[in-house]
């Protein structure tokens, strides 16, 4: 567990340095500890080391893990959300990073209404064109955002993307620039006000993502070690 504490400290220091390089304030960037397949004891160690946001890919895993934690934390959903899991997701998660269809948005809105809450959501954009990745095409992002803005129990907060995996993190940079530019265009078109959340960057490339404007980085391996 000492290793996890050290990893959290190392990741935060690297984040601060990347923010300085980009002329940004480190407070603008939030660390989401991606805990898919990670057991509760290791998650607890990360929380004790200062992690305040946990990211999970599976609703049922998050439900089990949240019950086993001694401290309360914010949960963000970062995987592909199935419509039949929305009724559980709205009760546990503070933010959904991966809304990728009007049908999913509408189901989330319905379930959030029944739960008596307003759900913060990000639109996932597939900028790589990979069939293995979820997310809307770039040209479909604006229509989806317009639909979300019509739903009373959803609050559109920004965008998420996942580049292809590269050995060299510099190869991810164009995708992060692309998402930031798309976000600027969306604000410019009046589809959102103020600054948008940009959820981009994982263990292999989160420093480049910060340099290009990420406000949420989803870091798992660099905190918890390689997944089994």
C-alpha positions, 0 to 999 in steps of 0.5 A: 500500500506504500507503493500506492501512496508514493504513486499518487504523490508522484502522479500529482507532482507530475501533474503540477509540473505539466500544468506549469509548463503549459502556464496553467494552474494545477487547481484547474485539473482534477485527478480521476483514479481509474479503479477498474478491476482494483480491489477495495483495499488498494482503492482505500489506500489511494483514498487515504493518499488523497484521492477524492474522485474514483472512476469506474467502468462498470456500475455494479463494480462501483456499487460494491466498492463504494459500500466497502470504502471507509471514506466517502468519495466522488464517483465518476463513470468513465466506461460505456454505459448501458441504458439498463444500468442508468437507474443505478448510475444516477444514484451513485455517480456525480458525473458520467463521462461517456454519453454517446447517444440521444437515447442514452441521454434520454434514459439518464434524464428519466432516471435522474428525474425519478431520483430527484437529481440533476446529472452532470454529463460529458459527451464522448467523442470518437476522434480516432474513428476506431470501431473498437471505441465508443463515442459519437463522430465529431459532426454528431457532437453538436446535435447531441449537445443540443438534445442534452440541453433540452433535458431538464435533469441533465447538465452538459459539462464538457467532452471526453475522448480516448485516442488510440494507444501509442508507445510515444505519448506525443502521438496522442497530442493531436487528438487532445488538441482536436478535442480542445478545439472542438470544445472551443467551437461548441462554446463559440456556437453558443451550445455551452457557456463558460469553460468546458470540462475536457476529460482526456489523458490516461496513465500513458499520456496524461501529461500531454493531455494536461499541456493541451487543456485537460481538466480531468485525467483518468489515471489507473495504472500509474496509481494502482500498477498494471492490471492483471 
